[in-house]
Structures are given as structure tokens and as C-alpha cells.
Amino acid sequence: MSQAKNVITRKQILGARALLEITQDELAAAVGMSDRALYMIETGNAQPRQRTLAKLRAEFERRGIEFINGTGVKLKTAAAEHEGAAD
């Protein structure tokens, strides 16, 4: 698997968290990191490891976030999640 797939930006992290209406504390706990570390990533004051970005991305995707065009985020729609299920 390419590591590039796991690359997400701090703006995507902020946007995804806002769409989900979750706190830094909630997200940090879900991925096993400190809320301070997440704060540092979101403010651009820390360079996260690829493993950390992969954990964040996986948690967001589990909660229904879709990463688009390498720069954006959106909530998956129910129709998109089931698209092709009837095929």
C-alpha cells in the first residue's frame, strides 16, 4: 500500500472534525494520542508521523468522512455508501 493514500492535511483534520462535531479530546482518545499532540498537529506546530496520519484518517473514515481531491473532506451520503449494492 502506498503511504501517499494516508497523507491528510491539518486543514482536512480540522474540517473533518468540524463536520463530525467532535472535540479534540474525543478524536485524540479514539486514536490513542494526547489532546495536546492533536492540538499541535492542527495548529501546524508539529509534523505528525505517517502512522499517526493513517490512524486519524482511518478513524475519520470509520465515522463517515470521505477525503476528496487530496485537499477536501465531506460526509459520505447514505446513497453513496450503498451505491452498487443492488447490482
N, C-alpha and C positions, 0 to 999 in steps of 0.2 A: 504494500500500500504506500502510496506517495504521501510524504509528510505535508505537501502543499495543500492537500484536502483539509487538513486540520487547522490551517492558518486562518485565524479570525482577528479582526482589528479591535482595538479598545472601543471604537465607536459602535461596532457591531455588538460588543458585550453590553455596552450601555443601552443601546436600542432594544436588544433582546430582553434585557432585564426590565426595561420600561414597559414593553409590550406585555410581558407576563405579570407585571405589577408585583415583583418580588424584591425584597430588600437585599442589600449586600450580605447581611448576616445569613439570610436564608440560602442564597446561592453558594456562599462560601462553605457553609455547613454541608450542603448537598454534594459538593465535590471534594470535601476534606481539606480545605485550606482555611487560613485565618481571614477574618474580615479585613484586617489591615493589609494583607497581601493583595486581596482583591481590590481594595481601595487604591493601592499603589499602581496596580495594572490599569485600572480605569482612569486614573489621573495622568497616566503616561510617565510615572516616576519609577517604574520597574519594567524590566524586559522579561516577560514570562518564558518559561521553558515550553518546548513543543508539547511535552506531556501534559502540562497544565492547560494549554490551549485546547488540546484534544479532550480533556476531561470537561472543560467548560462547554465546548461545542456539543459533546455527547449529552450533557445534561440539558442544554437548551433544546436539542433535537428531541430528546425524550419528552420534554414539556410542550412540544408542538411548534418550535421555531424552525423556520426554513431559511437557510443562508442563500442569498441570491447575488449573482453577478460579482462575486468576490468583494462586494462592498456593502451590500444591504441585508436586511432581515425582514421577515414577515411571518405572521402566524399562518400555519398550514390551515387550509379550509377543510371541512369535512368532505366536500366533494372531491378535492384533490387527493385526500388520503385514501378514498375508496375508488378513485379513478381506475378503470380497468378491472375492477373486481367482478364485474358482470360479464367480462369477456371470456 
